[in-house]
Amino acid sequence: MNQQEFLVLKNAIEKKEKILVSGCLLGMKINYKEEGSLVQELLQLMLKGQAVAICPEVLGGLPTPRPCCEIRNVDGEQKVFNEKGEDVTETFKLGAERALDTAKVTGAKIAVMKSNSPSCGSGRIYDGSFTGKQIKGDGIAAALLKENGIIVITEEEFLECIQ
């Protein structure tokens, strides 16, 4: 997280502006394993009416639980496959578009999203081999949000920022 992103987050928190947050980070059991990854400090923002819960995968129409998915580079294009080998790229793109729509409607300028996720990962994602190996890159929703001027940070960066 750079200094500008840090200031945008601090400003958003102080001014009680809306912040997009991956629903799993708010304790919602909506990740692929039907589990949450609660970050108490983010839950407090939600309870104050500041955090707007999103899950691009659910917004795109995927069920909970669902097969694990990872991004692969196929002929120079990012594609999302589940562990069964099914191409779910279009579902991920739809969820990303809906997450962007939510940012626009709420006026959110920053999003705190689940690290390493094929939707929400920012800076690092799994490599598509389903072996746990990570590479540089962004999830489908995180990339679309960034392309549209929304700052995307991980829950780890959020926690570093507020301490």
DSSP file (Angstrom, degrees, kcal/mol; ACC not computed):
  #  RESIDUE AA STRUCTURE BP1 BP2  ACC     N-H-->O    O-->H-N    N-H-->O    O-->H-N    TCO  KAPPA ALPHA  PHI   PSI    X-CA   Y-CA   Z-CA
    1    1 A M              0   0    0      0, 0.0     2,-0.1     0, 0.0   152,-0.0   0.000 360.0 360.0 360.0 127.2    0.0    0.0    0.0
    2    2 A N     >  -     0   0    0      1,-0.1     4,-2.4     4,-0.0     5,-0.2  -0.356 360.0 -97.9 -89.3 174.8    1.5    3.3   -1.0
    3    3 A Q  H  > S+     0   0    0      1,-0.2     4,-2.4     2,-0.2     5,-0.2   0.873 121.9  52.2 -61.0 -40.1    1.1    6.6    0.8
    4    4 A Q  H  > S+     0   0    0      2,-0.2     4,-2.3     1,-0.2    -1,-0.2   0.929 110.7  47.0 -63.9 -44.8   -1.7    7.9   -1.4
    5    5 A E  H  > S+     0   0    0      1,-0.2     4,-2.4     2,-0.2    -2,-0.2   0.903 110.8  53.4 -62.9 -40.7   -3.8    4.7   -0.8
    6    6 A F  H  X S+     0   0    0     -4,-2.4     4,-2.7     1,-0.2    -1,-0.2   0.925 110.2  47.1 -58.0 -46.3   -3.1    4.9    2.9
    7    7 A L  H  X S+     0   0    0     -4,-2.4     4,-2.7     2,-0.2    -2,-0.2   0.875 109.8  52.7 -66.6 -37.9   -4.4    8.5    2.9
    8    8 A V  H  X S+     0   0    0     -4,-2.3     4,-2.5     2,-0.2    -1,-0.2   0.925 112.3  45.7 -63.0 -43.5   -7.5    7.6    0.9
    9    9 A L  H  X S+     0   0    0     -4,-2.4     4,-2.5     2,-0.2     5,-0.2   0.951 113.9  47.6 -64.2 -49.2   -8.3    4.8    3.4
   10   10 A K  H  X S+     0   0    0     -4,-2.7     4,-2.6     1,-0.2    -2,-0.2   0.919 114.2  48.1 -57.6 -44.3   -7.7    7.0    6.4
   11   11 A N  H  X S+     0   0    0     -4,-2.7     4,-2.6     1,-0.2     6,-0.2   0.908 110.6  50.9 -63.0 -43.9   -9.8    9.8    4.9
   12   12 A A  H  <>S+     0   0    0     -4,-2.5     5,-2.6    -5,-0.2     4,-0.4   0.905 112.5  46.5 -61.7 -42.2  -12.6    7.4    4.1
   13   13 A I  H ><5S+     0   0    0     -4,-2.5     3,-0.9     3,-0.2    -2,-0.2   0.941 114.7  46.4 -66.0 -46.7  -12.7    6.0    7.6
   14   14 A E  H 3<5S+     0   0    0     -4,-2.6    -2,-0.2     1,-0.2    -1,-0.2   0.880 116.9  43.0 -63.9 -38.9  -12.6    9.5    9.2
   15   15 A K  T 3<5S-     0   0    0     -4,-2.6    -1,-0.2    -5,-0.2    -2,-0.2   0.416 109.7-122.7 -88.8   2.2  -15.3   10.9    6.9
   16   16 A K  T < 5 +     0   0    0     -3,-0.9    -3,-0.2    -4,-0.4     2,-0.1   0.856  51.7 166.2  58.4  38.1  -17.4    7.8    7.3
   17   17 A E      < -     0   0    0     -5,-2.6    -1,-0.2    -6,-0.2     2,-0.1  -0.461  44.6 -88.7 -78.7 157.3  -17.4    7.2    3.5
   18   18 A K        -     0   0    0     88,-0.3    91,-0.7    -2,-0.1    92,-0.4  -0.413  41.8-167.9 -68.8 140.5  -18.6    3.9    2.1
   19   19 A I  E     -a   51   0A   0     31,-2.2    33,-2.8    89,-0.2     2,-0.2  -0.999  19.5-129.3-130.4 126.3  -15.9    1.2    1.7
   20   20 A L  E     -ab  52 111A   0     90,-2.0    92,-3.0    -2,-0.4     2,-0.4  -0.562  31.1-175.4 -72.6 139.7  -16.5   -2.0   -0.3
   21   21 A V  E     -ab  53 112A   0     31,-2.5    33,-2.3    -2,-0.2    92,-0.2  -0.997  33.0-108.4-139.8 132.9  -15.5   -5.1    1.7
   22   22 A S  E >>  -a   54   0A   0     90,-2.2     3,-1.4    -2,-0.4     4,-0.5  -0.408  31.3-132.2 -55.4 126.9  -15.4   -8.7    0.7
   23   23 A G  G >4>S+     0   0    0     31,-3.2     5,-1.9     1,-0.3     3,-1.3   0.809 103.8  61.9 -56.6 -33.5  -18.3  -10.3    2.6
   24   24 A C  G >45S+     0   0    0     30,-0.3    13,-3.3     1,-0.3     3,-1.4   0.834  97.7  58.3 -63.5 -30.3  -16.2  -13.2    3.8
   25   25 A L  G <45S+     0   0    0     -3,-1.4    14,-2.7     1,-0.3    -1,-0.3   0.642 101.3  56.5 -73.0 -13.1  -14.0  -10.6    5.7
   26   26 A L  G <<5S-     0   0    0     -3,-1.3    -1,-0.3    -4,-0.5    -2,-0.2   0.293 128.8 -98.6 -97.0   7.5  -17.2   -9.6    7.5
   27   27 A G  T < 5S+     0   0    0     -3,-1.4    -3,-0.2     1,-0.3     2,-0.2   0.408  74.1 147.5  93.1  -1.6  -17.7  -13.1    8.7
   28   28 A M      < -     0   0    0     -5,-1.9     2,-2.0     1,-0.1     3,-0.3  -0.489  52.2-130.0 -68.6 134.7  -20.3  -14.1    6.1
   29   29 A K  S    S+     0   0    0      1,-0.2     7,-0.2    -2,-0.2    -1,-0.1  -0.495  72.3 114.6 -87.0  70.3  -19.9  -17.8    5.2
   30   30 A I        +     0   0    0     -2,-2.0    -1,-0.2     5,-0.5     6,-0.1   0.301  35.3 110.5-126.3   7.1  -19.8  -17.2    1.5
   31   31 A N  S >  S-     0   0    0      4,-1.8     3,-2.4    -3,-0.3    35,-0.1  -0.204  90.3 -86.1 -75.4 179.8  -16.3  -18.3    0.3
   32   32 A Y  T 3  S+     0   0    0      1,-0.3    34,-2.3    33,-0.2    -1,-0.1   0.769 132.8  46.8 -61.6 -25.6  -15.9  -21.4   -1.8
   33   33 A K  T 3  S-     0   0    0     32,-0.2    -1,-0.3     2,-0.1     3,-0.1   0.341 119.1-110.0 -93.9   6.1  -15.7  -23.6    1.3
   34   34 A E  S <  S+     0   0    0     -3,-2.4     2,-0.3     1,-0.3    -2,-0.1   0.907  81.0 122.9  61.1  45.2  -18.8  -21.9    2.8
   35   35 A E        -     0   0    0     -7,-0.1    -4,-1.8     2,-0.0    -5,-0.5  -0.866  53.8-135.5-127.5 162.7  -16.6  -20.3    5.4
   36   36 A G        -     0   0    0     -2,-0.3   -11,-0.2    -7,-0.2    -7,-0.1  -0.690   5.0-148.7-110.7 170.2  -15.8  -16.7    6.5
   37   37 A S        -     0   0    0    -13,-3.3    -9,-0.1    -2,-0.2   -13,-0.0  -0.500  29.7-157.0-134.3  61.7  -12.5  -15.0    7.3
   38   38 A L        -     0   0    0    -12,-0.1     2,-0.6   -11,-0.1   -12,-0.2  -0.108  15.7-170.0 -54.5 128.8  -13.8  -12.5    9.9
   39   39 A V    >>  -     0   0    0    -14,-2.7     4,-2.0     1,-0.1     3,-1.2  -0.961  13.2-153.9-115.6 107.4  -11.7   -9.3   10.4
   40   40 A Q  H 3> S+     0   0    0     -2,-0.6     4,-2.0     1,-0.3     5,-0.1   0.834  91.1  56.3 -53.4 -40.4  -13.2   -7.8   13.5
   41   41 A E  H 3> S+     0   0    0      1,-0.2     4,-1.1     2,-0.2    -1,-0.3   0.833 108.8  47.5 -65.2 -32.0  -12.1   -4.2   12.6
   42   42 A L  H <> S+     0   0    0     -3,-1.2     4,-1.9   -17,-0.2    -1,-0.2   0.867 107.4  55.9 -75.1 -37.2  -13.9   -4.5    9.3
   43   43 A L  H  X S+     0   0    0     -4,-2.0     4,-2.5   -18,-0.3    -2,-0.2   0.891 103.3  56.0 -59.8 -38.5  -17.0   -5.9   11.0
   44   44 A Q  H  X S+     0   0    0     -4,-2.0     4,-1.2     1,-0.2    -1,-0.2   0.885 105.2  51.8 -61.8 -38.1  -17.0   -2.7   13.2
   45   45 A L  H  <>S+     0   0    0     -4,-1.1     5,-2.7     1,-0.2     6,-0.9   0.890 109.7  49.8 -64.2 -38.3  -17.1   -0.6   10.1
   46   46 A M  H ><5S+     0   0    0     -4,-1.9     3,-2.0     4,-0.3    -2,-0.2   0.918 107.0  53.6 -65.9 -42.3  -20.1   -2.6    8.8
   47   47 A L  H 3<5S+     0   0    0     -4,-2.5    -1,-0.2     1,-0.3    -2,-0.2   0.764 106.6  53.4 -64.7 -24.1  -21.9   -2.1   12.1
   48   48 A K  T 3<5S-     0   0    0     -4,-1.2    -1,-0.3    -5,-0.2    -2,-0.2   0.408 121.1-110.9 -87.4   1.2  -21.4    1.6   11.8
   49   49 A G  T < 5S+     0   0    0     -3,-2.0    -3,-0.2    -4,-0.1    -2,-0.1   0.641  92.5 105.8  81.4  15.2  -23.0    1.5    8.3
   50   50 A Q      < +     0   0    0     -5,-2.7   -31,-2.2    -6,-0.2     2,-0.4   0.803  57.6  73.8 -98.7 -34.3  -19.7    2.2    6.5
   51   51 A A  E     -a   19   0A   0     -6,-0.9     2,-0.6   -33,-0.2   -31,-0.2  -0.678  63.8-155.5 -86.7 134.3  -18.7   -1.1    5.0
   52   52 A V  E     -a   20   0A   0    -33,-2.8   -31,-2.5    -2,-0.4     2,-0.2  -0.945  18.7-135.5-109.5 113.4  -20.7   -2.4    2.0
   53   53 A A  E     +a   21   0A   0     -2,-0.6     2,-0.3   -33,-0.2   -31,-0.2  -0.486  31.4 167.8 -73.8 132.7  -20.5   -6.2    1.7
   54   54 A I  E     -a   22   0A   0    -33,-2.3   -31,-3.2    -2,-0.2   -30,-0.3  -0.983  23.0-174.0-138.1 152.0  -19.8   -7.7   -1.7
   55   55 A C     >  -     0   0    0     -2,-0.3     4,-3.2   -33,-0.2     3,-0.3  -0.794   9.3-164.8-140.9 100.1  -18.9  -11.1   -3.0
   56   56 A P  H  > S+     0   0    0      0, 0.0     4,-1.7     0, 0.0    42,-0.1   0.833  89.3  55.2 -55.4 -34.1  -18.2  -10.9   -6.7
   57   57 A E  H  4>S+     0   0    0      2,-0.2     5,-2.3     1,-0.2     4,-0.4   0.926 113.2  40.2 -67.2 -43.2  -18.4  -14.7   -7.0
   58   58 A V  H >45S+     0   0    0     -3,-0.3     3,-1.3     3,-0.2    -1,-0.2   0.898 112.9  55.7 -69.6 -41.1  -21.9  -14.8   -5.4
   59   59 A L  H 3<5S+     0   0    0     -4,-3.2    -2,-0.2     1,-0.3    -1,-0.2   0.817 105.3  53.9 -60.2 -29.6  -22.9  -11.7   -7.4
   60   60 A G  T 3<5S-     0   0    0     -4,-1.7    -1,-0.3    -5,-0.3    -2,-0.2   0.621 127.8 -99.0 -79.8 -13.4  -21.9  -13.5  -10.5
   61   61 A G  T < 5S+     0   0    0     -3,-1.3    -3,-0.2    -4,-0.4    -2,-0.1   0.513  71.1 145.2 111.0   6.7  -24.2  -16.4   -9.6
   62   62 A L      < -     0   0    0     -5,-2.3    -1,-0.3    29,-0.1     4,-0.1  -0.531  44.9-122.6 -77.4 145.3  -21.9  -19.0   -8.2
   63   63 A P        -     0   0    0      0, 0.0    -1,-0.1     0, 0.0   -33,-0.0  -0.273  28.2 -94.6 -79.6 169.5  -23.3  -21.2   -5.3
   64   64 A T  S    S+     0   0    0    -31,-0.1     2,-0.2   -30,-0.1   -32,-0.1  -0.995 110.2  31.3-127.3 124.1  -21.9  -21.5   -1.8
   65   65 A P  S    S+     0   0    0      0, 0.0   -32,-0.2     0, 0.0   -33,-0.2   0.646  89.8 162.6 -71.3 171.4  -20.1  -23.9   -1.3
   66   66 A R        -     0   0    0    -34,-2.3     3,-0.1    -2,-0.2   -32,-0.1  -0.962  44.3 -77.8-150.3 161.3  -18.5  -24.2   -4.8
   67   67 A P        -     0   0    0      0, 0.0   -34,-0.0     0, 0.0   -35,-0.0  -0.338  58.7 -96.0 -62.2 146.0  -15.4  -25.8   -6.3
   68   68 A C        -     0   0    0     14,-0.1    15,-2.1   -36,-0.0     2,-0.3  -0.348  45.3-157.6 -59.8 140.7  -12.2  -24.0   -5.8
   69   69 A C  E     +D   82   0B   0     13,-0.3     2,-0.3    14,-0.1    13,-0.2  -0.928  14.1 179.8-125.9 149.8  -11.2  -21.7   -8.7
   70   70 A E  E     -D   81   0B   0     11,-2.4    11,-2.5    -2,-0.3     2,-0.4  -0.975  28.7-111.0-144.2 157.4   -7.9  -20.2   -9.9
   71   71 A I  E     -D   80   0B   0     55,-0.6     2,-0.3    -2,-0.3     9,-0.2  -0.719  30.7-174.7 -91.9 136.9   -6.8  -17.9  -12.7
   72   72 A R  E     -D   79   0B   0      7,-3.2     7,-2.9    -2,-0.4     2,-0.7  -0.957  27.7-122.5-126.1 148.4   -4.7  -19.3  -15.6
   73   73 A N  E     -D   78   0B   0     -2,-0.3     2,-0.6    54,-0.3     5,-0.2  -0.833  32.7-177.3 -90.0 116.3   -3.2  -17.4  -18.5
   74   74 A V  E >   -D   77   0B   0      3,-3.4     3,-1.6    -2,-0.7    -2,-0.0  -0.951  69.9 -25.5-120.0 112.2   -4.5  -19.0  -21.7
   75   75 A D  T 3  S-     0   0    0     -2,-0.6    -1,-0.2     1,-0.3     3,-0.1   0.886 127.3 -49.0  52.4  43.2   -3.1  -17.5  -24.9
   76   76 A G  T 3  S+     0   0    0      1,-0.2     2,-0.4    -3,-0.0    -1,-0.3   0.511 120.3 105.6  79.7   5.2   -2.4  -14.2  -23.2
   77   77 A E  E <  S-D   74   0B   0     -3,-1.6    -3,-3.4    -5,-0.0     2,-0.4  -0.939  73.2-117.8-121.0 140.5   -5.8  -13.9  -21.6
   78   78 A Q  E     +D   73   0B   0     -2,-0.4     2,-0.4    -5,-0.2    -5,-0.2  -0.628  37.3 178.2 -76.9 127.4   -6.8  -14.5  -18.0
   79   79 A K  E     -D   72   0B   0     -7,-2.9    -7,-3.2    -2,-0.4     2,-0.5  -0.959  21.3-138.9-127.4 146.7   -9.3  -17.3  -17.6
   80   80 A V  E     +D   71   0B   0     -2,-0.4     8,-2.7    -9,-0.2     9,-0.6  -0.926  22.9 179.5-110.2 127.2  -10.8  -18.7  -14.5
   81   81 A F  E     -DE  70  87B   0    -11,-2.5   -11,-2.4    -2,-0.5     6,-0.2  -0.946  20.4-135.0-123.4 145.3  -11.2  -22.5  -14.1
   82   82 A N  E >   -D   69   0B   0      4,-2.2     3,-2.6    -2,-0.4   -13,-0.3  -0.474  39.7 -95.6 -89.3 172.7  -12.5  -24.5  -11.2
   83   83 A E  T 3  S+     0   0    0    -15,-2.1   -14,-0.1     1,-0.3    -1,-0.1   0.625 124.7  62.4 -66.5 -11.2  -10.8  -27.5   -9.9
   84   84 A K  T 3  S-     0   0    0    -16,-0.2    -1,-0.3     2,-0.1   -15,-0.1   0.479 120.2-108.4 -87.5  -4.0  -13.0  -29.7  -12.1
   85   85 A G  S <  S+     0   0    0     -3,-2.6     2,-0.3     1,-0.3    -2,-0.1   0.511  70.8 144.5  90.8   5.5  -11.5  -28.0  -15.1
   86   86 A E        -     0   0    0      1,-0.1    -4,-2.2     2,-0.0     2,-0.7  -0.617  52.6-124.5 -82.0 136.3  -14.7  -26.0  -16.0
   87   87 A D  B     +E   81   0B   0     -2,-0.3    -6,-0.2    -6,-0.2     3,-0.1  -0.713  36.3 166.8 -80.7 114.3  -14.2  -22.5  -17.4
   88   88 A V     >  +     0   0    0     -8,-2.7     4,-1.9    -2,-0.7     3,-0.2   0.025  34.7 120.8-115.8  23.7  -16.1  -20.1  -15.2
   89   89 A T  H  > S+     0   0    0     -9,-0.6     4,-2.6     1,-0.2     5,-0.2   0.904  71.8  52.1 -56.7 -47.2  -14.5  -16.9  -16.5
   90   90 A E  H  > S+     0   0    0      1,-0.2     4,-2.3     2,-0.2    -1,-0.2   0.867 108.3  51.4 -63.0 -36.5  -17.8  -15.3  -17.7
   91   91 A T  H  > S+     0   0    0     -3,-0.2     4,-2.2     2,-0.2    -1,-0.2   0.901 111.1  48.4 -64.8 -40.9  -19.4  -15.8  -14.2
   92   92 A F  H  X S+     0   0    0     -4,-1.9     4,-2.1     2,-0.2    -2,-0.2   0.889 110.9  50.7 -66.6 -39.6  -16.4  -14.1  -12.6
   93   93 A K  H  X S+     0   0    0     -4,-2.6     4,-2.4     2,-0.2    -2,-0.2   0.902 109.4  50.5 -65.1 -40.7  -16.6  -11.2  -15.1
   94   94 A L  H  X S+     0   0    0     -4,-2.3     4,-2.2     1,-0.2    -2,-0.2   0.926 111.0  48.9 -62.0 -44.9  -20.3  -10.8  -14.4
   95   95 A G  H  X S+     0   0    0     -4,-2.2     4,-2.1     1,-0.2    -1,-0.2   0.879 110.1  52.0 -61.7 -38.3  -19.6  -10.7  -10.6
   96   96 A A  H  X S+     0   0    0     -4,-2.1     4,-2.4     2,-0.2    -1,-0.2   0.913 108.8  50.1 -64.4 -43.5  -16.8   -8.2  -11.2
   97   97 A E  H  X S+     0   0    0     -4,-2.4     4,-2.3     1,-0.2    -2,-0.2   0.897 111.1  49.2 -61.9 -40.4  -19.1   -5.9  -13.2
   98   98 A R  H  X S+     0   0    0     -4,-2.2     4,-2.0     2,-0.2    -1,-0.2   0.859 109.2  52.0 -69.0 -35.0  -21.7   -6.1  -10.4
   99   99 A A  H  X S+     0   0    0     -4,-2.1     4,-2.0     2,-0.2    -2,-0.2   0.913 110.1  49.3 -64.9 -42.1  -19.1   -5.3   -7.8
  100  100 A L  H  X S+     0   0    0     -4,-2.4     4,-2.4     1,-0.2    -2,-0.2   0.909 108.4  53.1 -62.9 -42.0  -18.1   -2.2   -9.9
  101  101 A D  H  X S+     0   0    0     -4,-2.3     4,-2.6     1,-0.2    -1,-0.2   0.902 107.7  51.9 -58.1 -41.1  -21.8   -1.2  -10.1
  102  102 A T  H  X S+     0   0    0     -4,-2.0     4,-2.3     1,-0.2     6,-0.3   0.903 108.3  50.9 -63.0 -41.5  -22.0   -1.4   -6.3
  103  103 A A  H  X>S+     0   0    0     -4,-2.0     4,-1.6     1,-0.2     5,-1.1   0.923 112.1  47.4 -61.2 -44.0  -19.0    0.8   -6.0
  104  104 A K  H  <5S+     0   0    0     -4,-2.4    -2,-0.2     1,-0.2    -1,-0.2   0.924 112.9  47.6 -64.5 -44.7  -20.5    3.4   -8.3
  105  105 A V  H  <5S+     0   0    0     -4,-2.6    -1,-0.2     1,-0.2    -2,-0.2   0.879 119.4  39.0 -65.0 -38.9  -23.9    3.4   -6.6
  106  106 A T  H  <5S-     0   0    0     -4,-2.3   -88,-0.3    -5,-0.2    -1,-0.2   0.640 104.8-124.9 -87.6 -14.7  -22.4    3.7   -3.1
  107  107 A G  T  <5 +     0   0    0     -4,-1.6    -3,-0.2     1,-0.2    -4,-0.1   0.635  48.1 167.9  78.8  14.0  -19.7    6.1   -4.1
  108  108 A A      < -     0   0    0     -5,-1.1    -1,-0.2    -6,-0.3   -89,-0.2  -0.397  20.8-178.2 -64.9 134.4  -17.0    3.9   -2.6
  109  109 A K        +     0   0    0    -91,-0.7    42,-2.4     1,-0.1     2,-0.3   0.424  68.0  43.0-108.9  -5.1  -13.5    4.9   -3.6
  110  110 A I  E     - c   0 151A   0    -92,-0.4   -90,-2.0    40,-0.2     2,-0.4  -0.992  62.3-162.0-144.0 147.9  -11.7    2.1   -1.9
  111  111 A A  E     -bc  20 152A   0     40,-3.0    42,-2.8    -2,-0.3     2,-0.7  -0.998  10.1-153.6-133.1 135.0  -12.3   -1.7   -1.4
  112  112 A V  E     +bc  21 153A   0    -92,-3.0   -90,-2.2    -2,-0.4     2,-0.3  -0.940  32.1 178.9-105.8 112.9  -10.8   -4.1    1.1
  113  113 A M  E     - c   0 154A   0     40,-3.0    42,-0.6    -2,-0.7     9,-0.2  -0.848  35.0 -87.8-126.3 154.7  -10.8   -7.4   -0.5
  114  114 A K    >   -     0   0    0     -2,-0.3     3,-1.1    40,-0.2     6,-0.1  -0.339  49.4-117.5 -62.9 123.7   -9.8  -11.0    0.4
  115  115 A S  T 3  S+     0   0    0      1,-0.2     6,-0.2     6,-0.2    -1,-0.1  -0.224  88.6  10.6 -61.0 148.5   -6.2  -11.6   -0.5
  116  116 A N  B 3  S+f  125   0C   0      8,-0.8    10,-0.9     1,-0.2    -1,-0.2   0.295  88.9 140.6  70.8  -7.1   -5.2  -14.3   -3.0
  117  117 A S    <>  -     0   0    0     -3,-1.1     4,-1.9     8,-0.1    -1,-0.2  -0.332  60.6-129.3 -68.6 145.3   -8.8  -14.8   -4.3
  118  118 A P  T  4 S+     0   0    0      0, 0.0    22,-2.8     0, 0.0    23,-0.1   0.680 111.6  31.4 -68.8 -14.9   -9.4  -15.3   -8.0
  119  119 A S  T  4 S+     0   0    0     20,-0.3    23,-2.4    21,-0.2    22,-0.7   0.817 135.5  21.8 -98.0 -50.8  -12.0  -12.5   -7.7
  120  120 A C  T  4 S+     0   0    0     21,-0.2    -7,-0.2    20,-0.1    -4,-0.1   0.557  83.1 125.5-103.5 -12.3  -10.7  -10.3   -5.0
  121  121 A G     <  -     0   0    0     -4,-1.9    18,-3.1    -6,-0.2     2,-0.5  -0.194  40.4-161.2 -56.5 138.2   -7.0  -10.9   -4.7
  122  122 A S  S    S-     0   0    0     16,-0.2    16,-0.2     2,-0.2    32,-0.1  -0.951  70.1 -11.2-127.4 112.0   -4.8   -7.7   -5.1
  123  123 A G  S    S+     0   0    0     -2,-0.5    14,-1.3    14,-0.4     2,-0.4  -0.049 129.7  48.5  94.9 -33.6   -1.2   -8.1   -6.0
  124  124 A R  E     + G   0 136C   0     12,-0.3    -8,-0.8    -7,-0.1     2,-0.3  -0.998  58.4 162.2-143.4 136.3   -1.0  -11.9   -5.5
  125  125 A I  E     -fG 116 135C   0     10,-2.3    10,-3.0    -2,-0.4    -8,-0.1  -0.921  46.0 -84.9-141.2 167.6   -3.2  -14.7   -6.7
  126  126 A Y  E     - G   0 134C   0    -10,-0.9   -55,-0.6    -2,-0.3     8,-0.3  -0.480  39.6-122.7 -74.6 151.9   -2.8  -18.5   -7.1
  127  127 A D        -     0   0    0      6,-2.5   -54,-0.3    -2,-0.1     7,-0.1   0.439  41.7-105.2 -82.7  -1.0   -1.2  -19.6  -10.3
  128  128 A G  S    S+     0   0    0      5,-0.2   -58,-0.1   -56,-0.1   -56,-0.1   0.438  98.6  99.6  94.6  -0.6   -3.9  -21.8  -11.7
  129  129 A S  S    S-     0   0    0      4,-0.2   -57,-0.1   -58,-0.1   -59,-0.0   0.536  83.5-131.3 -94.8  -7.2   -2.2  -25.1  -10.9
  130  130 A F  S    S+     0   0    0      3,-0.2   -62,-0.0     1,-0.1   -60,-0.0   0.825  78.3 112.4  58.7  34.0   -4.2  -25.8   -7.7
  131  131 A T  S    S-     0   0    0      2,-0.2     3,-0.1     0, 0.0    -1,-0.1   0.360  93.9-103.9-112.5   0.7   -0.9  -26.5   -5.9
  132  132 A G  S    S+     0   0    0      1,-0.3     2,-0.2     0, 0.0     0, 0.0   0.400  73.6 143.1  90.4  -3.2   -0.9  -23.5   -3.6
  133  133 A K        -     0   0    0     -7,-0.0    -6,-2.5     1,-0.0    -1,-0.3  -0.533  36.1-152.4 -74.9 135.5    1.7  -21.6   -5.6
  134  134 A Q  E     -G  126   0C   0     -8,-0.3     2,-0.3    -2,-0.2    -8,-0.2  -0.788  13.7-177.1-110.1 153.2    1.2  -17.9   -5.8
  135  135 A I  E     -G  125   0C   0    -10,-3.0   -10,-2.3    -2,-0.3     2,-0.2  -0.884  39.5 -82.1-135.9 166.9    2.2  -15.4   -8.5
  136  136 A K  E    S+G  124   0C   0     -2,-0.3   -12,-0.3   -12,-0.2     2,-0.3  -0.498  78.6  92.7 -67.5 141.6    1.9  -11.6   -9.0
  137  137 A G        -     0   0    0    -14,-1.3   -14,-0.4    -2,-0.2     2,-0.3  -0.857  62.4 -99.8 155.3 172.3   -1.5  -10.6  -10.2
  138  138 A D        -     0   0    0     -2,-0.3   -16,-0.2   -16,-0.2   -13,-0.1  -0.900  32.5-111.4-121.3 150.3   -5.0   -9.4   -9.4
  139  139 A G     >  -     0   0    0    -18,-3.1     4,-2.5    -2,-0.3   -20,-0.3  -0.255  41.3-100.1 -68.6 168.0   -8.3  -11.2   -9.2
  140  140 A I  H  > S+     0   0    0    -22,-2.8     4,-1.8     1,-0.2   -21,-0.2   0.913 121.5  40.0 -61.4 -47.7  -10.9  -10.5  -11.9
  141  141 A A  H  > S+     0   0    0    -22,-0.7     4,-2.7     2,-0.2     5,-0.2   0.914 114.5  52.7 -70.3 -42.4  -13.0   -8.1   -9.7
  142  142 A A  H  > S+     0   0    0    -23,-2.4     4,-2.5     1,-0.2    -2,-0.2   0.915 109.9  49.4 -59.3 -42.6  -10.0   -6.4   -8.1
  143  143 A A  H  X S+     0   0    0     -4,-2.5     4,-2.5   -24,-0.3    -1,-0.2   0.919 111.8  47.8 -63.5 -44.1   -8.5   -5.7  -11.6
  144  144 A L  H  X S+     0   0    0     -4,-1.8     4,-1.0     2,-0.2    -2,-0.2   0.909 111.7  49.9 -65.2 -41.6  -11.8   -4.2  -12.9
  145  145 A L  H ><>S+     0   0    0     -4,-2.7     5,-2.5     1,-0.2     3,-0.7   0.937 112.0  48.2 -60.5 -46.3  -12.2   -2.0   -9.8
  146  146 A K  H ><5S+     0   0    0     -4,-2.5     3,-1.9     1,-0.3    -2,-0.2   0.905 106.6  56.5 -61.3 -42.0   -8.6   -0.8  -10.2
  147  147 A E  H 3<5S+     0   0    0     -4,-2.5    -1,-0.3     1,-0.3    -2,-0.2   0.760 108.3  50.2 -60.0 -23.7   -9.1   -0.1  -13.9
  148  148 A N  T <<5S-     0   0    0     -4,-1.0    -1,-0.3    -3,-0.7    -2,-0.2   0.100 126.6 -96.4-106.2  21.0  -12.0    2.1  -12.8
  149  149 A G  T < 5S+     0   0    0     -3,-1.9     2,-0.5     1,-0.3    -3,-0.2   0.543  78.6 135.8  83.5   8.0  -10.1    4.1  -10.2
  150  150 A I      < -     0   0    0     -5,-2.5     2,-0.4    -6,-0.2    -1,-0.3  -0.772  54.0-129.5 -88.7 131.3  -11.1    2.2   -7.1
  151  151 A I  E     -c  110   0A   0    -42,-2.4   -40,-3.0    -2,-0.5     2,-0.5  -0.680  24.1-160.9 -79.5 129.1   -8.2    1.5   -4.8
  152  152 A V  E     +c  111   0A   0     -2,-0.4     2,-0.3   -42,-0.2   -40,-0.2  -0.956  15.0 169.7-116.8 126.4   -8.1   -2.1   -3.8
  153  153 A I  E     -c  112   0A   0    -42,-2.8   -40,-3.0    -2,-0.5     2,-0.1  -0.906  29.6-115.7-129.4 160.2   -6.2   -3.3   -0.8
  154  154 A T  E  >  -c  113   0A   0     -2,-0.3     4,-2.2   -42,-0.2   -40,-0.2  -0.404  32.5-106.3 -87.1 168.9   -6.1   -6.7    1.1
  155  155 A E  H  > S+     0   0    0    -42,-0.6     4,-2.4     1,-0.2     5,-0.2   0.844 121.8  55.6 -63.9 -32.4   -7.2   -7.3    4.6
  156  156 A E  H  > S+     0   0    0      2,-0.2     4,-2.3     1,-0.2    -1,-0.2   0.924 108.0  47.3 -65.8 -43.4   -3.6   -7.4    5.7
  157  157 A E  H  > S+     0   0    0      2,-0.2     4,-2.1     1,-0.2    -2,-0.2   0.892 110.7  53.3 -64.7 -38.2   -2.9   -4.0    4.2
  158  158 A F  H  X S+     0   0    0     -4,-2.2     4,-1.9     2,-0.2    -2,-0.2   0.948 109.8  47.0 -59.2 -49.3   -6.0   -2.7    5.9
  159  159 A L  H  X S+     0   0    0     -4,-2.4     4,-0.8     1,-0.2    -2,-0.2   0.883 111.2  51.3 -63.9 -38.6   -4.9   -4.0    9.3
  160  160 A E  H  < S+     0   0    0     -4,-2.3     3,-0.4     1,-0.2    -1,-0.2   0.893 110.0  51.9 -61.6 -38.8   -1.4   -2.5    8.8
  161  161 A C  H  < S+     0   0    0     -4,-2.1    -2,-0.2     1,-0.2    -1,-0.2   0.864 109.6  46.0 -68.1 -38.6   -3.0    0.8    8.0
  162  162 A I  H  <        0   0    0     -4,-1.9    -1,-0.2     1,-0.2    -2,-0.2   0.561 360.0 360.0 -87.7  -6.5   -5.2    1.1   11.0
  163  163 A Q     <        0   0    0     -4,-0.8    -1,-0.2    -3,-0.4    -2,-0.2   0.471 360.0 360.0 -90.6 360.0   -2.6    0.1   13.6
